[in-house]
């Protein structure tokens, strides 16, 4: 009888330890999932800041480069896609379009020397550069947060808690656009 009580006590203790570990893991995964949402909100905030600056930059450049209407149309379309995107994956795709359109706009600015001397243009360009830096930092933090979460739900014994409580992999990473990997050609 005494041995039976000891065995039951040990089993209850092991069950409590396992249950406690399971709940602790679940709470950790919830915290990491919320960190992903917070990191995404930071990215989204910076993307919105850029989307708000773009019309001002475009209007400034438009005054000098009236014949470059295709580029302005592409920028407007890319900005609309960014604002209309709802999911992180859609926003990541739309962000790539904005990056491409802005790079073409800055090439236009190089073709108009009087524009480069315009104080409003320089101020907006500085603001946009600062925003691009913020976006790069927040993208990196978002990707690191997603990677940490994905790693956590794959590790044993966390994977048991993840499958029991319905935690799924987060697959929306920011990736480099393949066109950005080509080396720019500089000629003088």
N, CA and C atoms as a LAMMPS dump frame, in Angstrom:
ITEM: TIMESTEP
0
ITEM: NUMBER OF ATOMS
564
ITEM: BOX BOUNDS ff ff ff
-5.0000000000000000e+02 5.0000000000000000e+02
-5.0000000000000000e+02 5.0000000000000000e+02
-5.0000000000000000e+02 5.0000000000000000e+02
ITEM: ATOMS id mol type element x y z
1 1 1 N 0.822 -1.182 0
2 1 2 C 0 0 0
3 1 3 C 0.875 1.259 0
4 2 1 N 1.928 1.245 0.809
5 2 2 C 2.823 2.376 0.906
6 2 3 C 3.549 2.612 -0.42
7 3 1 N 3.985 1.571 -1.09
8 3 2 C 4.679 1.681 -2.374
9 3 3 C 3.712 2.202 -3.435
10 4 1 N 2.478 1.77 -3.395
11 4 2 C 1.465 2.239 -4.342
12 4 3 C 1.22 3.738 -4.208
13 5 1 N 1.175 4.24 -2.956
14 5 2 C 0.993 5.67 -2.734
15 5 3 C 2.203 6.464 -3.229
16 6 1 N 3.379 5.911 -3.038
17 6 2 C 4.601 6.583 -3.504
18 6 3 C 4.592 6.659 -5.03
19 7 1 N 4.211 5.57 -5.688
20 7 2 C 4.151 5.542 -7.156
21 7 3 C 3.116 6.538 -7.661
22 8 1 N 1.956 6.568 -7.019
23 8 2 C 0.904 7.519 -7.412
24 8 3 C 1.391 8.949 -7.176
25 9 1 N 2.047 9.194 -6.067
26 9 2 C 2.588 10.525 -5.764
27 9 3 C 3.62 10.963 -6.791
28 10 1 N 4.504 10.026 -7.17
29 10 2 C 5.526 10.336 -8.181
30 10 3 C 4.862 10.628 -9.516
31 11 1 N 3.866 9.838 -9.91
32 11 2 C 3.163 10.062 -11.181
33 11 3 C 2.426 11.408 -11.177
34 12 1 N 1.79 11.743 -10.061
35 12 2 C 1.093 13.035 -9.959
36 12 3 C 2.108 14.179 -10.06
37 13 1 N 3.236 14.04 -9.363
38 13 2 C 4.279 15.06 -9.408
39 13 3 C 4.821 15.23 -10.829
40 14 1 N 5.053 14.113 -11.507
41 14 2 C 5.543 14.176 -12.895
42 14 3 C 4.499 14.82 -13.812
43 15 1 N 3.243 14.487 -13.578
44 15 2 C 2.171 15.097 -14.368
45 15 3 C 2.103 16.599 -14.147
46 16 1 N 2.241 17.023 -12.883
47 16 2 C 2.241 18.446 -12.584
48 16 3 C 3.436 19.16 -13.211
49 17 1 N 4.612 18.549 -13.153
50 17 2 C 5.797 19.14 -13.767
51 17 3 C 5.632 19.25 -15.276
52 18 1 N 5.129 18.183 -15.904
53 18 2 C 4.914 18.193 -17.35
54 18 3 C 3.87 19.233 -17.736
55 19 1 N 2.78 19.282 -16.976
56 19 2 C 1.73 20.275 -17.243
57 19 3 C 2.234 21.696 -17.06
58 20 1 N 3.047 21.905 -16.035
59 20 2 C 3.628 23.225 -15.803
60 20 3 C 4.562 23.632 -16.926
61 21 1 N 5.378 22.695 -17.378
62 21 2 C 6.286 22.961 -18.505
63 21 3 C 5.485 23.257 -19.767
64 22 1 N 4.427 22.505 -19.983
65 22 2 C 3.568 22.689 -21.155
66 22 3 C 2.929 24.079 -21.144
67 23 1 N 2.421 24.496 -19.996
68 23 2 C 1.802 25.821 -19.884
69 23 3 C 2.853 26.933 -20.032
70 24 1 N 4.025 26.718 -19.458
71 24 2 C 5.107 27.698 -19.598
72 24 3 C 5.52 27.865 -21.047
73 25 1 N 5.611 26.754 -21.771
74 25 2 C 5.951 26.801 -23.188
75 25 3 C 4.869 27.514 -23.973
76 26 1 N 3.611 27.218 -23.663
77 26 2 C 2.503 27.882 -24.35
78 26 3 C 2.565 29.384 -24.138
79 27 1 N 2.81 29.802 -22.894
80 27 2 C 2.892 31.23 -22.593
81 27 3 C 4.06 31.896 -23.327
82 28 1 N 5.18 31.191 -23.419
83 28 2 C 6.332 31.718 -24.151
84 28 3 C 6.008 31.882 -25.637
85 29 1 N 5.314 30.913 -26.212
86 29 2 C 4.944 30.994 -27.624
87 29 3 C 3.933 32.119 -27.868
88 30 1 N 3.021 32.327 -26.939
89 30 2 C 2.073 33.442 -27.061
90 30 3 C 2.835 34.762 -27.031
91 31 1 N 3.801 34.876 -26.14
92 31 2 C 4.609 36.087 -26.041
93 31 3 C 5.362 36.343 -27.345
94 32 1 N 5.926 35.293 -27.925
95 32 2 C 6.665 35.444 -29.179
96 32 3 C 5.732 35.797 -30.339
97 33 1 N 4.555 35.214 -30.36
98 33 2 C 3.592 35.529 -31.418
99 33 3 C 3.168 36.997 -31.321
100 34 1 N 2.981 37.488 -30.106
101 34 2 C 2.642 38.898 -29.92
102 34 3 C 3.817 39.804 -30.29
103 35 1 N 5.035 39.331 -30.057
104 35 2 C 6.215 40.103 -30.463
105 35 3 C 6.261 40.243 -31.983
106 36 1 N 5.836 39.212 -32.699
107 36 2 C 5.762 39.295 -34.16
108 36 3 C 4.767 40.368 -34.562
109 37 1 N 3.618 40.396 -33.909
110 37 2 C 2.606 41.419 -34.222
111 37 3 C 3.146 42.817 -33.933
112 38 1 N 3.867 42.965 -32.832
113 38 2 C 4.448 44.262 -32.499
114 38 3 C 5.522 44.678 -33.496
115 39 1 N 6.368 43.733 -33.893
116 39 2 C 7.405 44.038 -34.883
117 39 3 C 6.763 44.391 -36.216
118 40 1 N 5.688 43.683 -36.581
119 40 2 C 5.003 44.008 -37.83
120 40 3 C 4.38 45.393 -37.752
121 41 1 N 3.817 45.765 -36.606
122 41 2 C 3.219 47.09 -36.455
123 41 3 C 4.275 48.174 -36.66
124 42 1 N 5.494 47.922 -36.204
125 42 2 C 6.586 48.871 -36.408
126 42 3 C 6.916 48.996 -37.893
127 43 1 N 7.003 47.871 -38.593
128 43 2 C 7.245 47.891 -40.041
129 43 3 C 6.115 48.644 -40.733
130 44 1 N 4.887 48.31 -40.388
131 44 2 C 3.718 48.913 -41.013
132 44 3 C 3.698 50.423 -40.792
133 45 1 N 4.05 50.857 -39.6
134 45 2 C 4.11 52.281 -39.289
135 45 3 C 5.125 52.988 -40.185
136 46 1 N 6.298 52.394 -40.35
137 46 2 C 7.316 53.004 -41.194
138 46 3 C 6.925 52.988 -42.671
139 47 1 N 6.256 51.932 -43.11
140 47 2 C 5.778 51.892 -44.489
141 47 3 C 4.739 52.983 -44.725
142 48 1 N 3.878 53.203 -43.738
143 48 2 C 2.873 54.26 -43.856
144 48 3 C 3.534 55.635 -43.894
145 49 1 N 4.554 55.804 -43.088
146 49 2 C 5.289 57.084 -43.084
147 49 3 C 5.853 57.358 -44.471
148 50 1 N 6.436 56.327 -45.085
149 50 2 C 6.981 56.497 -46.43
150 50 3 C 5.862 56.799 -47.422
151 51 1 N 4.752 56.077 -47.312
152 51 2 C 3.63 56.303 -48.227
153 51 3 C 3.101 57.734 -48.083
154 52 1 N 3.172 58.298 -46.892
155 52 2 C 2.725 59.673 -46.682
156 52 3 C 3.711 60.686 -47.268
157 53 1 N 4.994 60.355 -47.279
158 53 2 C 6.003 61.269 -47.82
159 53 3 C 6.045 61.257 -49.347
160 54 1 N 5.688 60.139 -49.941
161 54 2 C 5.818 59.988 -51.388
162 54 3 C 5.067 61.063 -52.172
163 55 1 N 3.805 61.369 -51.863
164 55 2 C 3.117 62.396 -52.665
165 55 3 C 3.838 63.748 -52.651
166 56 1 N 4.408 64.13 -51.515
167 56 2 C 5.141 65.394 -51.44
168 56 3 C 6.382 65.368 -52.326
169 57 1 N 7.103 64.26 -52.272
170 57 2 C 8.296 64.121 -53.099
171 57 3 C 7.92 64.121 -54.578
172 58 1 N 6.88 63.396 -54.913
173 58 2 C 6.439 63.32 -56.307
174 58 3 C 6.024 64.693 -56.82
175 59 1 N 5.271 65.443 -56.036
176 59 2 C 4.825 66.77 -56.476
177 59 3 C 6.006 67.704 -56.681
178 60 1 N 7.011 67.598 -55.838
179 60 2 C 8.193 68.434 -55.989
180 60 3 C 8.929 68.097 -57.277
181 61 1 N 9.094 66.813 -57.539
182 61 2 C 9.792 66.385 -58.751
183 61 3 C 8.944 66.687 -59.983
184 62 1 N 7.645 66.542 -59.883
185 62 2 C 6.75 66.796 -61.019
186 62 3 C 6.928 68.2 -61.577
187 63 1 N 7.115 69.149 -60.688
188 63 2 C 7.281 70.528 -61.13
189 63 3 C 8.472 70.709 -62.059
190 64 1 N 9.477 69.872 -61.885
191 64 2 C 10.675 69.986 -62.705
192 64 3 C 10.672 69.014 -63.885
193 65 1 N 10.015 67.9 -63.73
194 65 2 C 10.105 66.83 -64.731
195 65 3 C 8.721 66.47 -65.245
196 66 1 N 8.104 67.393 -65.928
197 66 2 C 6.723 67.184 -66.372
198 66 3 C 6.573 66.04 -67.36
199 67 1 N 7.596 65.748 -68.152
200 67 2 C 7.456 64.706 -69.172
201 67 3 C 7.638 63.283 -68.644
202 68 1 N 7.945 63.12 -67.391
203 68 2 C 8.198 61.793 -66.819
204 68 3 C 6.93 61.192 -66.216
205 69 1 N 5.819 61.252 -66.912
206 69 2 C 4.527 60.846 -66.355
207 69 3 C 4.441 59.349 -66.052
208 70 1 N 5.122 58.513 -66.815
209 70 2 C 5.062 57.066 -66.572
210 70 3 C 5.583 56.726 -65.181
211 71 1 N 6.676 57.34 -64.806
212 71 2 C 7.262 57.075 -63.489
213 71 3 C 6.3 57.507 -62.39
214 72 1 N 5.668 58.661 -62.566
215 72 2 C 4.733 59.143 -61.554
216 72 3 C 3.518 58.232 -61.44
217 73 1 N 3.068 57.727 -62.567
218 73 2 C 1.941 56.783 -62.557
219 73 3 C 2.334 55.506 -61.826
220 74 1 N 3.527 55.001 -62.098
221 74 2 C 4.001 53.788 -61.419
222 74 3 C 4.119 53.994 -59.911
223 75 1 N 4.577 55.166 -59.512
224 75 2 C 4.699 55.464 -58.08
225 75 3 C 3.314 55.517 -57.437
226 76 1 N 2.381 56.182 -58.108
227 76 2 C 1.018 56.275 -57.565
228 76 3 C 0.391 54.89 -57.437
229 77 1 N 0.591 54.045 -58.451
230 77 2 C 0.046 52.688 -58.403
231 77 3 C 0.687 51.862 -57.295
232 78 1 N 1.999 51.985 -57.152
233 78 2 C 2.702 51.235 -56.103
234 78 3 C 2.249 51.698 -54.718
235 79 1 N 2.092 53.002 -54.546
236 79 2 C 1.634 53.536 -53.258
237 79 3 C 0.22 53.047 -52.952
238 80 1 N -0.647 53.038 -53.964
239 80 2 C -2.015 52.546 -53.768
240 80 3 C -2.021 51.079 -53.375
241 81 1 N -1.146 50.292 -54.006
242 81 2 C -1.043 48.865 -53.666
243 81 3 C -0.582 48.7 -52.223
244 82 1 N 0.353 49.532 -51.787
245 82 2 C 0.851 49.454 -50.415
246 82 3 C -0.238 49.813 -49.409
247 83 1 N -0.97 50.873 -49.701
248 83 2 C -2.032 51.3 -48.792
249 83 3 C -3.175 50.293 -48.776
250 84 1 N -3.462 49.671 -49.923
251 84 2 C -4.569 48.717 -50.016
252 84 3 C -4.241 47.323 -49.52
253 85 1 N -2.959 47.032 -49.324
254 85 2 C -2.562 45.696 -48.866
255 85 3 C -3.032 45.476 -47.434
256 86 1 N -3.505 44.278 -47.142
257 86 2 C -4.041 43.977 -45.808
258 86 3 C -3.153 43.035 -45
259 87 1 N -2.605 42.016 -45.626
260 87 2 C -1.813 41.029 -44.896
261 87 3 C -0.332 41.389 -44.982
262 88 1 N 0.485 40.877 -44.068
263 88 2 C 1.926 41.13 -44.174
264 88 3 C 2.495 40.694 -45.531
265 89 1 N 2.06 39.57 -46.053
266 89 2 C 2.578 39.102 -47.345
267 89 3 C 2.223 40.083 -48.461
268 90 1 N 0.995 40.595 -48.462
269 90 2 C 0.585 41.583 -49.477
270 90 3 C 1.387 42.868 -49.329
271 91 1 N 1.625 43.297 -48.101
272 91 2 C 2.387 44.522 -47.879
273 91 3 C 3.847 44.348 -48.27
274 92 1 N 4.384 43.173 -48.038
275 92 2 C 5.767 42.909 -48.446
276 92 3 C 5.876 43.002 -49.963
277 93 1 N 4.926 42.421 -50.687
278 93 2 C 4.917 42.475 -52.151
279 93 3 C 4.742 43.911 -52.641
280 94 1 N 3.807 44.642 -52.065
281 94 2 C 3.57 46.028 -52.463
282 94 3 C 4.779 46.902 -52.143
283 95 1 N 5.44 46.617 -51.037
284 95 2 C 6.635 47.365 -50.657
285 95 3 C 7.724 47.21 -51.716
286 96 1 N 7.837 46.046 -52.282
287 96 2 C 8.816 45.816 -53.343
288 96 3 C 8.519 46.704 -54.546
289 97 1 N 7.239 46.872 -54.883
290 97 2 C 6.852 47.754 -55.984
291 97 3 C 7.22 49.205 -55.666
292 98 1 N 7.004 49.626 -54.425
293 98 2 C 7.335 50.991 -54.031
294 98 3 C 8.84 51.208 -54.121
295 99 1 N 9.628 50.246 -53.652
296 99 2 C 11.089 50.355 -53.735
297 99 3 C 11.531 50.59 -55.171
298 100 1 N 10.99 49.803 -56.073
299 100 2 C 11.352 49.909 -57.487
300 100 3 C 10.947 51.265 -58.06
301 101 1 N 9.737 51.703 -57.755
302 101 2 C 9.249 52.98 -58.279
303 101 3 C 10.058 54.15 -57.729
304 102 1 N 10.411 54.102 -56.454
305 102 2 C 11.192 55.191 -55.869
306 102 3 C 12.594 55.25 -56.454
307 103 1 N 13.181 54.098 -56.73
308 103 2 C 14.522 54.12 -57.324
309 103 3 C 14.483 54.773 -58.7
310 104 1 N 13.425 54.528 -59.476
311 104 2 C 13.293 55.186 -60.779
312 104 3 C 13.084 56.688 -60.61
313 105 1 N 12.358 57.101 -59.569
314 105 2 C 12.148 58.521 -59.304
315 105 3 C 13.476 59.205 -58.981
316 106 1 N 14.293 58.559 -58.195
317 106 2 C 15.572 59.159 -57.831
318 106 3 C 16.51 59.24 -59.027
319 107 1 N 16.384 58.325 -59.972
320 107 2 C 17.159 58.412 -61.213
321 107 3 C 16.728 59.645 -62
322 108 1 N 15.433 59.906 -62.035
323 108 2 C 14.925 61.109 -62.708
324 108 3 C 15.519 62.35 -62.055
325 109 1 N 15.569 62.354 -60.74
326 109 2 C 16.098 63.511 -60.028
327 109 3 C 17.542 63.79 -60.431
328 110 1 N 18.29 62.744 -60.719
329 110 2 C 19.675 62.916 -61.164
330 110 3 C 19.741 63.632 -62.511
331 111 1 N 18.721 63.496 -63.337
332 111 2 C 18.707 64.101 -64.667
333 111 3 C 18.315 65.574 -64.65
334 112 1 N 17.916 66.098 -63.49
335 112 2 C 17.479 67.487 -63.391
336 112 3 C 18.307 68.198 -62.329
337 113 1 N 19.447 68.786 -62.735
338 113 2 C 20.348 69.419 -61.753
339 113 3 C 19.676 70.509 -60.914
340 114 1 N 18.774 71.274 -61.511
341 114 2 C 18.119 72.331 -60.748
342 114 3 C 17.235 71.748 -59.647
343 115 1 N 16.722 70.539 -59.856
344 115 2 C 15.903 69.876 -58.842
345 115 3 C 16.749 69.493 -57.637
346 116 1 N 17.947 69.016 -57.905
347 116 2 C 18.818 68.592 -56.81
348 116 3 C 19.212 69.753 -55.907
349 117 1 N 19.144 70.962 -56.43
350 117 2 C 19.49 72.132 -55.628
351 117 3 C 18.276 72.686 -54.889
352 118 1 N 17.088 72.2 -55.186
353 118 2 C 15.866 72.706 -54.569
354 118 3 C 15.803 72.271 -53.106
355 119 1 N 15.624 73.244 -52.216
356 119 2 C 15.621 72.964 -50.774
357 119 3 C 14.503 71.998 -50.365
358 120 1 N 13.305 72.161 -50.935
359 120 2 C 12.199 71.255 -50.599
360 120 3 C 12.518 69.826 -51.004
361 121 1 N 13.088 69.67 -52.19
362 121 2 C 13.448 68.337 -52.656
363 121 3 C 14.494 67.711 -51.741
364 122 1 N 15.507 68.482 -51.388
365 122 2 C 16.563 67.953 -50.518
366 122 3 C 16.009 67.555 -49.156
367 123 1 N 15.112 68.387 -48.61
368 123 2 C 14.512 68.062 -47.312
369 123 3 C 13.674 66.785 -47.397
370 124 1 N 12.87 66.689 -48.452
371 124 2 C 12.057 65.48 -48.624
372 124 3 C 12.922 64.247 -48.866
373 125 1 N 13.986 64.428 -49.631
374 125 2 C 14.885 63.306 -49.889
375 125 3 C 15.545 62.842 -48.588
376 126 1 N 15.936 63.786 -47.734
377 126 2 C 16.508 63.421 -46.427
378 126 3 C 15.487 62.677 -45.568
379 127 1 N 14.251 63.174 -45.575
380 127 2 C 13.185 62.501 -44.817
381 127 3 C 12.969 61.08 -45.34
382 128 1 N 12.955 60.951 -46.652
383 128 2 C 12.749 59.637 -47.259
384 128 3 C 13.917 58.703 -46.942
385 129 1 N 15.139 59.242 -46.967
386 129 2 C 16.31 58.437 -46.621
387 129 3 C 16.219 57.959 -45.172
388 130 1 N 15.849 58.863 -44.267
389 130 2 C 15.679 58.472 -42.867
390 130 3 C 14.599 57.421 -42.7
391 131 1 N 13.517 57.591 -43.438
392 131 2 C 12.427 56.614 -43.376
393 131 3 C 12.88 55.263 -43.913
394 132 1 N 13.639 55.28 -45.008
395 132 2 C 14.147 54.02 -45.566
396 132 3 C 15.04 53.307 -44.558
397 133 1 N 15.845 54.067 -43.82
398 133 2 C 16.682 53.455 -42.779
399 133 3 C 15.827 52.842 -41.674
400 134 1 N 14.782 53.564 -41.274
401 134 2 C 13.865 53.02 -40.252
402 134 3 C 13.198 51.746 -40.751
403 135 1 N 12.792 51.753 -42.016
404 135 2 C 12.152 50.568 -42.588
405 135 3 C 13.122 49.393 -42.582
406 136 1 N 14.367 49.645 -42.964
407 136 2 C 15.36 48.563 -42.986
408 136 3 C 15.567 47.973 -41.592
409 137 1 N 15.646 48.835 -40.594
410 137 2 C 15.834 48.35 -39.219
411 137 3 C 14.603 47.579 -38.749
412 138 1 N 13.414 48.109 -39.015
413 138 2 C 12.206 47.416 -38.554
414 138 3 C 11.981 46.117 -39.318
415 139 1 N 12.367 46.058 -40.585
416 139 2 C 12.284 44.792 -41.336
417 139 3 C 13.185 43.738 -40.706
418 140 1 N 14.42 44.166 -40.383
419 140 2 C 15.365 43.226 -39.775
420 140 3 C 14.824 42.709 -38.447
421 141 1 N 14.295 43.606 -37.622
422 141 2 C 13.735 43.181 -36.327
423 141 3 C 12.55 42.237 -36.525
424 142 1 N 11.71 42.544 -37.5
425 142 2 C 10.561 41.683 -37.787
426 142 3 C 11.039 40.292 -38.204
427 143 1 N 11.989 40.23 -39.135
428 143 2 C 12.497 38.935 -39.588
429 143 3 C 13.145 38.152 -38.451
430 144 1 N 13.886 38.843 -37.586
431 144 2 C 14.504 38.165 -36.433
432 144 3 C 13.44 37.618 -35.493
433 145 1 N 12.381 38.375 -35.267
434 145 2 C 11.303 37.946 -34.381
435 145 3 C 10.584 36.733 -34.961
436 146 1 N 10.314 36.755 -36.255
437 146 2 C 9.667 35.622 -36.921
438 146 3 C 10.569 34.397 -36.854
439 147 1 N 11.857 34.591 -37.102
440 147 2 C 12.792 33.468 -37.056
441 147 3 C 12.855 32.845 -35.662
442 148 1 N 12.886 33.682 -34.628
443 148 2 C 12.926 33.178 -33.253
444 148 3 C 11.671 32.354 -32.945
445 149 1 N 10.526 32.878 -33.34
446 149 2 C 9.253 32.183 -33.113
447 149 3 C 9.228 30.85 -33.866
448 150 1 N 9.583 30.878 -35.144
449 150 2 C 9.571 29.652 -35.948
450 150 3 C 10.525 28.607 -35.385
451 151 1 N 11.673 29.056 -34.915
452 151 2 C 12.628 28.124 -34.299
453 151 3 C 12.041 27.537 -33.02
454 152 1 N 11.41 28.37 -32.219
455 152 2 C 10.833 27.905 -30.953
456 152 3 C 9.766 26.842 -31.156
457 153 1 N 8.895 27.018 -32.154
458 153 2 C 7.825 26.039 -32.323
459 153 3 C 8.323 24.744 -32.96
460 154 1 N 9.54 24.743 -33.484
461 154 2 C 10.102 23.519 -34.065
462 154 3 C 10.931 22.722 -33.061
463 155 1 N 11.413 23.358 -32.001
464 155 2 C 12.274 22.685 -31.025
465 155 3 C 11.46 21.764 -30.121
466 156 1 N 12.079 20.652 -29.746
467 156 2 C 11.467 19.735 -28.801
468 156 3 C 11.764 20.245 -27.404
469 157 1 N 10.877 20.284 -26.478
470 157 2 C 9.5 19.827 -26.447
471 157 3 C 8.485 20.907 -26.824
472 158 1 N 8.984 22.081 -27.247
473 158 2 C 8.067 23.161 -27.621
474 158 3 C 7.13 22.74 -28.75
475 159 1 N 7.625 21.877 -29.651
476 159 2 C 6.781 21.454 -30.775
477 159 3 C 5.538 20.7 -30.305
478 160 1 N 5.628 20.054 -29.17
479 160 2 C 4.454 19.36 -28.619
480 160 3 C 3.408 20.388 -28.191
481 161 1 N 3.857 21.385 -27.446
482 161 2 C 2.929 22.439 -27.01
483 161 3 C 2.387 23.209 -28.212
484 162 1 N 3.243 23.475 -29.195
485 162 2 C 2.808 24.215 -30.389
486 162 3 C 1.712 23.461 -31.127
487 163 1 N 1.878 22.156 -31.278
488 163 2 C 0.852 21.388 -31.989
489 163 3 C -0.412 21.238 -31.144
490 164 1 N -0.273 21.087 -29.829
491 164 2 C -1.445 20.967 -28.961
492 164 3 C -2.283 22.246 -28.942
493 165 1 N -1.609 23.398 -28.979
494 165 2 C -2.325 24.669 -28.843
495 165 3 C -2.51 25.401 -30.171
496 166 1 N -2.159 24.761 -31.287
497 166 2 C -2.454 25.306 -32.61
498 166 3 C -1.54 26.421 -33.09
499 167 1 N -0.311 26.47 -32.619
500 167 2 C 0.624 27.473 -33.112
501 167 3 C 1.143 27.039 -34.475
502 168 1 N 1.143 27.969 -35.44
503 168 2 C 1.573 27.689 -36.81
504 168 3 C 2.821 28.498 -37.14
505 169 1 N 3.587 27.987 -38.118
506 169 2 C 4.748 28.738 -38.606
507 169 3 C 4.298 30.061 -39.209
508 170 1 N 5.123 31.057 -39.064
509 170 2 C 4.901 32.373 -39.665
510 170 3 C 5.832 32.437 -40.876
511 171 1 N 5.282 32.546 -42.07
512 171 2 C 6.112 32.475 -43.269
513 171 3 C 6.278 33.799 -43.994
514 172 1 N 5.79 34.889 -43.446
515 172 2 C 5.898 36.19 -44.116
516 172 3 C 7.205 36.87 -43.711
517 173 1 N 8.263 36.598 -44.463
518 173 2 C 9.558 37.236 -44.253
519 173 3 C 9.765 38.318 -45.299
520 174 1 N 10.508 39.352 -44.933
521 174 2 C 10.972 40.309 -45.929
522 174 3 C 12.196 39.704 -46.577
523 175 1 N 12.21 39.686 -47.888
524 175 2 C 13.347 39.155 -48.638
525 175 3 C 13.83 40.218 -49.61
526 176 1 N 15.077 40.098 -49.998
527 176 2 C 15.648 41.029 -50.961
528 176 3 C 15.079 40.746 -52.336
529 177 1 N 14.706 41.809 -53.019
530 177 2 C 14.237 41.695 -54.388
531 177 3 C 15.423 41.248 -55.249
532 178 1 N 15.258 40.226 -56.089
533 178 2 C 16.382 39.756 -56.91
534 178 3 C 17.019 40.866 -57.752
535 179 1 N 16.248 41.835 -58.193
536 179 2 C 16.801 42.928 -58.998
537 179 3 C 17.769 43.787 -58.177
538 180 1 N 17.587 43.819 -56.868
539 180 2 C 18.457 44.625 -56.011
540 180 3 C 19.848 43.993 -55.865
541 181 1 N 20.003 42.769 -56.269
542 181 2 C 21.284 42.079 -56.139
543 181 3 C 22.245 42.379 -57.293
544 182 1 N 21.737 42.983 -58.363
545 182 2 C 22.602 43.299 -59.482
546 182 3 C 23.445 44.514 -59.131
547 183 1 N 24.68 44.468 -59.56
548 183 2 C 25.608 45.547 -59.263
549 183 3 C 25.288 46.741 -60.152
550 184 1 N 25.106 47.912 -59.539
551 184 2 C 24.8 49.09 -60.37
552 184 3 C 26 49.483 -61.21
553 185 1 N 25.735 49.991 -62.381
554 185 2 C 26.797 50.426 -63.277
555 185 3 C 26.958 51.926 -63.137
556 186 1 N 28.147 52.336 -62.725
557 186 2 C 28.431 53.747 -62.531
558 186 3 C 29.368 54.189 -63.639
559 187 1 N 28.958 55.22 -64.376
560 187 2 C 29.812 55.753 -65.433
561 187 3 C 29.925 57.256 -65.267
562 188 1 N 31.083 57.778 -65.628
563 188 2 C 31.313 59.217 -65.556
564 188 3 C 31.649 59.749 -66.934
